[in-house]
Amino acid sequence: MTKIPPEDRDRLENAFYLPMVLKVLERDQIVIEKSGVKLPRPYIELIEETMIAVQRELAVVKKYMKDHGMKVVKLKSDEAFTLYLFVYKGYEEQHNYFNPRLRNHVENLLRYYLIGRLKSMSPPSSGLIRS
C-alpha cells in the first residue's frame, strides 16, 4: 500500500516522464533538421515551443518536489522493466514500471504537449491510482 497521495505520485512520475518527452522531442528535431522536408521551419518551431512548455512544467514539478521533500531515483532498468525509488516526506517506496507502459504514457504526454495543450485539454495521468 502506497503512502503517496495520487496527486503527488503524478508529480513524482512526471519527474521522470517529462525528461523522456524532452528527449523524444530533441531527437525528432534532429531528424526533421536532417530530413528532406521542404519547409522544416514550422515543424522545428512547433517542437521548440513544445520543448519550452515541457521544460516549464518540469521546473514546476521539480520546485514542488523540492519544497515538499520529494525525490525520484532511477534504480535499475532492463529490457522489460524500470525500477524507481520514490522518496516522499521521509518514506521510501520502490515502483517498478513496465517499459512499454512508460513508452505509451510518454506518447500520450507528447500528444498532449503537441496538440492537447493548444486545445486546452487536461494532461494525461498515468491512471494507476484513481478514486
TADATA-V986729 format. One record per residue. N is the residue number from 1. PSI is psi in degrees with one decimal (NA if undefined). Layout:
# TADATA-V986729
n:psi
N:PSI
N:PSI
This chain:
# TADATA-V986729
n:psi
1:127.1
2:145.0
3:4.0
4:122.9
5:150.7
6:-38.5
7:-40.7
8:-32.2
9:-39.7
10:-40.4
11:-43.8
12:-42.3
13:-39.1
14:-23.8
15:-22.4
16:-24.0
17:-45.6
18:-40.4
19:-31.8
20:-41.2
21:-43.4
22:-40.7
23:-42.7
24:-45.1
25:-41.5
26:-44.0
27:-41.3
28:-37.3
29:-43.8
30:-43.3
31:-44.8
32:-40.1
33:-34.4
34:-9.1
35:174.3
36:22.0
37:132.3
38:-41.0
39:79.0
40:-22.7
41:-45.4
42:-36.3
43:-42.3
44:-43.2
45:-40.4
46:-44.7
47:-43.4
48:-43.9
49:-36.8
50:-41.8
51:-39.5
52:-42.9
53:-42.4
54:-42.2
55:-39.2
56:-45.9
57:-40.6
58:-38.5
59:-40.1
60:-44.2
61:-47.0
62:-40.6
63:-45.0
64:-45.4
65:-41.8
66:-44.3
67:-24.3
68:18.3
69:42.4
70:147.3
71:149.2
72:134.5
73:128.7
74:119.4
75:-49.8
76:162.1
77:142.2
78:-164.2
79:-29.6
80:-35.2
81:156.0
82:130.4
83:128.0
84:147.0
85:123.2
86:124.4
87:121.1
88:105.0
89:46.4
90:-17.6
91:147.3
92:132.1
93:139.9
94:135.7
95:126.4
96:128.0
97:133.0
98:124.1
99:-41.3
100:-31.2
101:-41.3
102:-48.1
103:-44.2
104:-39.5
105:-36.0
106:-39.8
107:-42.2
108:-42.1
109:-40.7
110:-43.8
111:-43.3
112:-49.2
113:-29.7
114:-36.1
115:-52.8
116:-40.0
117:-26.7
118:-20.3
119:9.1
120:37.0
121:160.9
122:144.6
123:147.8
124:146.3
125:154.9
126:-20.1
127:16.4
128:-43.1
129:108.2
130:142.0
131:NA
